Amino acid sequence: QVQLVESGGGLVQPGGSLRLSCAASGSIFSILAMGWYRQAPGKQRELVATITTGGSARYSDSLKGRFTISRDNAKNTVYLQMNSLKPEDTAVYYCNRYPPYQNYWGQGTPVTVSS
């Protein structure tokens, strides 16, 4: 069983940056493709970025160039570096395997972009 704990969210001004972390328990982390997802108020959860076990990354077209996903298999952690943040990036951010597995959803970490 894998447990995922997200952290690093907070309040940031437009144009600012945040780095989110997702720490995974369980020995199978290194063989899972992982993803970051987000859910804005009143909207469905959407995929933000994915990363394979070997480190190949893909992004939502609308976010490409501003967000960077990475992973450290030795630390069982996946990261999301978010730059040039916009108010529309306000959401709760979650990590999960890709494709997502229902039992792996955690509490998420909230990000608010506001002046």
FIKOLZA-1660 file (N, C-alpha, C; in steps of 0.1 Angstrom, whole numbers, plus 5000, padded with zeros to 4 digits):
% residues 115
   i   px   py   pz ch aa at
   1 5008 4988 5000  A  Q  N
   1 5000 5000 5000  A  Q CA
   1 5009 5012 5000  A  Q  C
   2 5005 5022 4992  A  V  N
   2 5012 5035 4991  A  V CA
   2 5004 5046 4998  A  V  C
   3 5011 5054 5006  A  Q  N
   3 5005 5066 5011  A  Q CA
   3 5013 5078 5006  A  Q  C
   4 5005 5088 5002  A  L  N
   4 5011 5100 4996  A  L CA
   4 5008 5112 5004  A  L  C
   5 5018 5120 5008  A  V  N
   5 5015 5132 5016  A  V CA
   5 5021 5144 5008  A  V  C
   6 5012 5153 5005  A  E  N
   6 5016 5165 4997  A  E CA
   6 5019 5177 5007  A  E  C
   7 5029 5185 5003  A  S  N
   7 5032 5197 5011  A  S CA
   7 5038 5208 5002  A  S  C
   8 5039 5220 5008  A  G  N
   8 5046 5231 5001  A  G CA
   8 5036 5241 4996  A  G  C
   9 5024 5239 4997  A  G  N
   9 5014 5249 4992  A  G CA
   9 5014 5261 5001  A  G  C
  10 5006 5271 4997  A  G  N
  10 5005 5283 5005  A  G CA
  10 4999 5295 4997  A  G  C
  11 5001 5307 5003  A  L  N
  11 4996 5319 4996  A  L CA
  11 5008 5326 4989  A  L  C
  12 5006 5329 4977  A  V  N
  12 5017 5335 4969  A  V CA
  12 5011 5346 4960  A  V  C
  13 5019 5356 4957  A  Q  N
  13 5014 5367 4949  A  Q CA
  13 5016 5363 4934  A  Q  C
  14 5007 5369 4925  A  P  N
  14 5009 5366 4911  A  P CA
  14 5023 5368 4906  A  P  C
  15 5028 5359 4898  A  G  N
  15 5042 5360 4894  A  G CA
  15 5052 5353 4903  A  G  C
  16 5047 5348 4914  A  G  N
  16 5056 5342 4924  A  G CA
  16 5058 5327 4920  A  G  C
  17 5065 5320 4929  A  S  N
  17 5069 5306 4927  A  S CA
  17 5066 5298 4940  A  S  C
  18 5063 5285 4938  A  L  N
  18 5062 5276 4949  A  L CA
  18 5068 5263 4944  A  L  C
  19 5073 5255 4954  A  R  N
  19 5077 5241 4951  A  R CA
  19 5069 5232 4960  A  R  C
  20 5062 5223 4953  A  L  N
  20 5054 5213 4960  A  L CA
  20 5062 5200 4961  A  L  C
  21 5059 5193 4972  A  S  N
  21 5066 5180 4974  A  S CA
  21 5055 5170 4977  A  S  C
  22 5058 5157 4973  A  C  N
  22 5049 5146 4975  A  C CA
  22 5057 5135 4980  A  C  C
  23 5056 5132 4993  A  A  N
  23 5064 5121 4999  A  A CA
  23 5055 5108 4999  A  A  C
  24 5061 5097 4994  A  A  N
  24 5054 5085 4993  A  A CA
  24 5060 5074 5003  A  A  C
  25 5052 5067 5009  A  S  N
  25 5056 5056 5017  A  S CA
  25 5054 5043 5008  A  S  C
  26 5061 5033 5011  A  G  N
  26 5059 5021 5003  A  G CA
  26 5070 5018 4994  A  G  C
  27 5073 5006 4992  A  S  N
  27 5085 5003 4984  A  S CA
  27 5083 5003 4969  A  S  C
  28 5071 5005 4964  A  I  N
  28 5068 5004 4950  A  I CA
  28 5069 5017 4943  A  I  C
  29 5072 5028 4951  A  F  N
  29 5072 5041 4945  A  F CA
  29 5081 5042 4932  A  F  C
  30 5092 5036 4933  A  S  N
  30 5102 5038 4922  A  S CA
  30 5097 5031 4909  A  S  C
  31 5087 5023 4909  A  I  N
  31 5082 5016 4897  A  I CA
  31 5069 5022 4892  A  I  C
  32 5064 5033 4899  A  L  N
  32 5052 5040 4895  A  L CA
  32 5054 5052 4887  A  L  C
  33 5047 5054 4876  A  A  N
  33 5046 5067 4870  A  A CA
  33 5038 5075 4879  A  A  C
  34 5042 5088 4881  A  M  N
  34 5035 5097 4890  A  M CA
  34 5029 5109 4883  A  M  C
  35 5019 5115 4889  A  G  N
  35 5013 5127 4884  A  G CA
  35 5010 5137 4895  A  G  C
  36 5009 5149 4891  A  W  N
  36 5004 5160 4899  A  W CA
  36 4990 5164 4893  A  W  C
  37 4981 5166 4901  A  Y  N
  37 4967 5169 4897  A  Y CA
  37 4963 5182 4905  A  Y  C
  38 4953 5189 4901  A  R  N
  38 4947 5200 4909  A  R CA
  38 4932 5201 4907  A  R  C
  39 4926 5206 4917  A  Q  N
  39 4912 5209 4917  A  Q CA
  39 4909 5223 4922  A  Q  C
  40 4905 5231 4913  A  A  N
  40 4901 5245 4916  A  A CA
  40 4887 5245 4922  A  A  C
  41 4884 5255 4930  A  P  N
  41 4870 5256 4935  A  P CA
  41 4859 5255 4925  A  P  C
  42 4850 5246 4927  A  G  N
  42 4839 5245 4917  A  G CA
  42 4842 5238 4904  A  G  C
  43 4854 5232 4903  A  K  N
  43 4858 5226 4891  A  K CA
  43 4862 5212 4893  A  K  C
  44 4863 5204 4883  A  Q  N
  44 4867 5190 4884  A  Q CA
  44 4882 5190 4885  A  Q  C
  45 4887 5179 4891  A  R  N
  45 4901 5177 4892  A  R CA
  45 4907 5175 4878  A  R  C
  46 4919 5181 4876  A  E  N
  46 4925 5179 4863  A  E CA
  46 4940 5175 4865  A  E  C
  47 4945 5169 4854  A  L  N
  47 4959 5165 4854  A  L CA
  47 4968 5177 4851  A  L  C
  48 4979 5179 4858  A  V  N
  48 4988 5190 4856  A  V CA
  48 5000 5185 4849  A  V  C
  49 5006 5174 4854  A  A  N
  49 5019 5169 4849  A  A CA
  49 5021 5155 4853  A  A  C
  50 5029 5148 4844  A  T  N
  50 5032 5134 4848  A  T CA
  50 5047 5132 4846  A  T  C
  51 5052 5121 4853  A  I  N
  51 5066 5118 4851  A  I CA
  51 5067 5103 4852  A  I  C
  52 5075 5097 4843  A  T  N
  52 5077 5083 4843  A  T CA
  52 5087 5078 4853  A  T  C
  53 5089 5066 4854  A  T  N
  53 5099 5061 4864  A  T CA
  53 5113 5065 4860  A  T  C
  54 5115 5067 4847  A  G  N
  54 5128 5072 4842  A  G CA
  54 5130 5086 4842  A  G  C
  55 5120 5094 4845  A  G  N
  55 5121 5108 4846  A  G CA
  55 5116 5116 4834  A  G  C
  56 5109 5110 4825  A  S  N
  56 5103 5117 4813  A  S CA
  56 5091 5124 4818  A  S  C
  57 5090 5137 4815  A  A  N
  57 5079 5145 4819  A  A CA
  57 5070 5149 4808  A  A  C
  58 5057 5151 4811  A  R  N
  58 5047 5156 4802  A  R CA
  58 5038 5166 4810  A  R  C
  59 5033 5176 4803  A  Y  N
  59 5026 5186 4810  A  Y CA
  59 5013 5189 4802  A  Y  C
  60 5003 5195 4810  A  S  N
  60 4991 5200 4804  A  S CA
  60 4996 5212 4795  A  S  C
  61 4990 5213 4783  A  D  N
  61 4994 5223 4773  A  D CA
  61 4994 5237 4779  A  D  C
  62 4984 5239 4787  A  S  N
  62 4982 5253 4793  A  S CA
  62 4993 5257 4803  A  S  C
  63 5000 5247 4808  A  L  N
  63 5010 5249 4819  A  L CA
  63 5024 5248 4814  A  L  C
  64 5026 5243 4803  A  K  N
  64 5039 5240 4798  A  K CA
  64 5048 5253 4798  A  K  C
  65 5060 5251 4803  A  G  N
  65 5069 5263 4804  A  G CA
  65 5069 5270 4818  A  G  C
  66 5058 5268 4826  A  R  N
  66 5058 5274 4839  A  R CA
  66 5060 5264 4850  A  R  C
  67 5056 5252 4848  A  F  N
  67 5057 5241 4858  A  F CA
  67 5067 5231 4854  A  F  C
  68 5074 5225 4864  A  T  N
  68 5084 5215 4862  A  T CA
  68 5081 5204 4872  A  T  C
  69 5079 5192 4867  A  I  N
  69 5078 5180 4876  A  I CA
  69 5091 5172 4876  A  I  C
  70 5095 5167 4888  A  S  N
  70 5107 5159 4889  A  S CA
  70 5105 5149 4900  A  S  C
  71 5114 5140 4901  A  R  N
  71 5113 5130 4912  A  R CA
  71 5126 5126 4917  A  R  C
  72 5127 5121 4929  A  D  N
  72 5139 5116 4935  A  D CA
  72 5135 5102 4941  A  D  C
  73 5138 5092 4933  A  N  N
  73 5134 5078 4937  A  N CA
  73 5141 5074 4950  A  N  C
  74 5152 5079 4953  A  A  N
  74 5159 5075 4965  A  A CA
  74 5152 5081 4977  A  A  C
  75 5145 5092 4975  A  K  N
  75 5138 5098 4986  A  K CA
  75 5123 5095 4986  A  K  C
  76 5119 5087 4976  A  N  N
  76 5104 5084 4974  A  N CA
  76 5096 5097 4973  A  N  C
  77 5101 5107 4966  A  T  N
  77 5094 5120 4965  A  T CA
  77 5093 5125 4951  A  T  C
  78 5082 5131 4948  A  V  N
  78 5080 5138 4935  A  V CA
  78 5077 5152 4938  A  V  C
  79 5082 5161 4929  A  Y  N
  79 5082 5175 4931  A  Y CA
  79 5074 5182 4920  A  Y  C
  80 5069 5194 4923  A  L  N
  80 5063 5203 4913  A  L CA
  80 5068 5217 4915  A  L  C
  81 5077 5221 4907  A  Q  N
  81 5081 5235 4907  A  Q CA
  81 5072 5244 4899  A  Q  C
  82 5066 5254 4905  A  M  N
  82 5056 5262 4898  A  M CA
  82 5061 5277 4898  A  M  C
  83 5063 5282 4886  A  N  N
  83 5068 5295 4885  A  N CA
  83 5058 5304 4877  A  N  C
  84 5059 5317 4878  A  S  N
  84 5051 5326 4871  A  S CA
  84 5036 5323 4874  A  S  C
  85 5033 5321 4887  A  L  N
  85 5020 5317 4891  A  L CA
  85 5009 5328 4888  A  L  C
  86 4997 5323 4884  A  K  N
  86 4986 5332 4881  A  K CA
  86 4974 5329 4890  A  K  C
  87 4965 5338 4892  A  P  N
  87 4954 5336 4900  A  P CA
  87 4946 5323 4896  A  P  C
  88 4946 5320 4883  A  E  N
  88 4939 5308 4879  A  E CA
  88 4946 5295 4883  A  E  C
  89 4958 5296 4888  A  D  N
  89 4964 5284 4893  A  D CA
  89 4960 5280 4908  A  D  C
  90 4952 5289 4913  A  T  N
  90 4946 5286 4927  A  T CA
  90 4938 5273 4927  A  T  C
  91 4942 5264 4935  A  A  N
  91 4936 5251 4936  A  A CA
  91 4942 5243 4947  A  A  C
  92 4936 5231 4950  A  V  N
  92 4943 5221 4958  A  V CA
  92 4950 5212 4949  A  V  C
  93 4963 5210 4952  A  Y  N
  93 4972 5202 4944  A  Y CA
  93 4974 5188 4951  A  Y  C
  94 4972 5178 4942  A  Y  N
  94 4974 5164 4947  A  Y CA
  94 4984 5157 4939  A  Y  C
  95 4990 5147 4945  A  C  N
  95 4998 5138 4937  A  C CA
  95 4992 5124 4937  A  C  C
  96 4994 5116 4927  A  N  N
  96 4989 5102 4927  A  N CA
  96 4997 5095 4916  A  N  C
  97 4996 5083 4915  A  R  N
  97 5002 5076 4904  A  R CA
  97 4995 5080 4891  A  R  C
  98 5001 5077 4880  A  Y  N
  98 4995 5080 4867  A  Y CA
  98 4994 5067 4859  A  Y  C
  99 4982 5063 4855  A  P  N
  99 4969 5070 4858  A  P CA
  99 4966 5069 4873  A  P  C
 100 4957 5077 4878  A  P  N
 100 4955 5077 4892  A  P CA
 100 4948 5065 4898  A  P  C
 101 4951 5062 4910  A  Y  N
 101 4944 5051 4917  A  Y CA
 101 4936 5056 4929  A  Y  C
 102 4924 5053 4929  A  Q  N
 102 4915 5059 4939  A  Q CA
 102 4920 5059 4953  A  Q  C
 103 4926 5048 4957  A  N  N
 103 4930 5046 4971  A  N CA
 103 4943 5054 4974  A  N  C
 104 4949 5060 4965  A  Y  N
 104 4961 5068 4967  A  Y CA
 104 4959 5083 4969  A  Y  C
 105 4946 5088 4967  A  W  N
 105 4944 5102 4969  A  W CA
 105 4947 5106 4984  A  W  C
 106 4955 5117 4985  A  G  N
 106 4957 5122 4999  A  G CA
 106 4949 5134 5001  A  G  C
 107 4954 5143 5011  A  Q  N
 107 4946 5155 5014  A  Q CA
 107 4949 5166 5005  A  Q  C
 108 4960 5165 4998  A  G  N
 108 4964 5176 4989  A  G CA
 108 4970 5188 4997  A  G  C
 109 4975 5197 4989  A  T  N
 109 4981 5209 4995  A  T CA
 109 4975 5221 4988  A  T  C
 110 4969 5231 4995  A  P  N
 110 4963 5242 4988  A  P CA
 110 4972 5253 4984  A  P  C
 111 4970 5258 4972  A  V  N
 111 4978 5269 4966  A  V CA
 111 4968 5280 4963  A  V  C
 112 4971 5292 4968  A  T  N
 112 4963 5304 4966  A  T CA
 112 4972 5314 4960  A  T  C
 113 4968 5319 4948  A  V  N
 113 4976 5329 4941  A  V CA
 113 4968 5342 4941  A  V  C
 114 4972 5351 4949  A  S  N
 114 4964 5364 4951  A  S CA
 114 4973 5375 4956  A  S  C
 115 4969 5387 4952  A  S  N
 115 4977 5399 4957  A  S CA
 115 4970 5405 4969  A  S  C
% end
